[in-house]
Amino acid sequence: MKNAISVFVHAVAGLAMLFIISLGAGRFAMAQQEKVLHSFIDNGIDGYYPVTNLGISDNLVGTTSAGGSSGLGTVFRVNTENGDEAVIHNFSGGSDGADPTGALGYYIPDGTYPANYGTTSSGGANNLGTVYLLAIIGSGGAGGGMPPGSKVYEGVKYSFDGKHGANPYGGLSGGPDANLFGTTVYGGAYNMGTVFQFTHKTHRFWEVHVLHNFGNSSTDGFYPYATLIPDAAGNLYGTTPQGGANSFGTVFEMVQKTGGGWAEKVLYSFNSKPDGNTPYASLIFDTSGNLYGTTFYGGTFGYGTVFELMPAGGGSWTETVIHDFDNNGTDGALPFAGLSFDSSGNLYGTTELGGTAGFGTVFELTPAGGGSWTETILHSFANTPDGSDPIGGVSIDTSTGIIYGTTEEGGDYGYGTVYKIMP
């Protein structure tokens, strides 16, 4: 069974599909070389339903929210050339985690060996999710290969208890003082989610501190799904799909206070049309310090947006919608994932639905001058054999320009794919 966020996304996506109308001529997709590297299968060994971005190293590394030997998700790796896939770890529930919806992050906790840290949205001692460590010792980390004699180590470092949060769907991010930071959708003082800090004490011991309990005011956001991102000063930024002054979600900042502690500040509260609303995805900075993200709904046509937030002085920020998805038979619809920049400043992302076949797209946004952007559909998914419902975003190999990603469903067996798009 799919995890809770997947069920929710597909429920609302199904409603949106009822209103798909072809409006005739639209944006023409460029000819791209898309290749499926792996199609997931429900065979009791392979994972399926991948929903996160991929890590790029010697191989691609990702997670599936279901499948594997226990049916509760996996960590997998895929060769970027020939598509060979292997399951690195099978989640088993119970004291182990289950439903790993957060992407793995690379981190070296004490200099002894490289490690990847991630979250599971359920499982653990209280069945409220976990923080886990995964390392492949002797191979250069979990992103590398699996040479003879290498060993996989996976261990739960923390089980959420509700008080410190519950059900983390986003991944972890590094911050000041070698700490890790994340969000939980539920739990905390108001059961509307938390921002937490995961502090490394020794190789075997970590402390978890709640930095913010969402829902503590009428203008605060709540139920955060996204992974946090830090700025150069160590402040953290994220989104909530609900709450805020207009009840359509927020962009927030966690600021380090002088003398210690953290304070949350809502930078922007989304409105209804023509503004975007319901942002699930993580944010990304450009080189000038502007923030970019996506909203699942809203915009002129109601199918979601790409937005930019620019510092406006005095601590305020100005929001601009730079693309409205219109689901016109060519354009995408309902962007759930965040964005990625290439080295030239172009933005890339995915939409869960839309495109020429209605199964989602990979798109590019190119600066066109004067604050405007031009969208190009790089690929429209067709379900079989190339996948459908690309809930995860894309990862870009900056040395080659190749784009990698996953689809949650579709492919040869209907359980998702790993794909690449070559320029």
Secondary structure, DSSP 8 states (H G I E B T S, - for coil): ---HHHHHHHHHHHHHHTT----SS-------EEEEEEE---SSSSEEEE-S--EESSSEEEEEEEESTTSB-EEEEE-TTT--EEEEEE--STTSEE---S--EEE-SSSSS-EEEEEESEETTTTS-EEEEEEEETTTSTTS---TT-EEEEEEEEE--BTTBB---S--EE-GGG-EEEEESB-TTTTS-EEEEEEEEETTEEEEEEEEETTSSTT-EE---S--EE-TTS-EEEEESEESTTSS-EEEEEEE-TTS-EEEEEEEE--STTSEE---S--EE-TTS-EEEEESEESSSSB-EEEEEEEEETTEEEEEEEEE---SSSSEE---S--EE-TTS-EEEEESEESSSSB-EEEEEEEEETTEEEEEEEEE--BTTTBB---S-EEE-TTT--EEEEESBBSSSSB-EEEEEE-
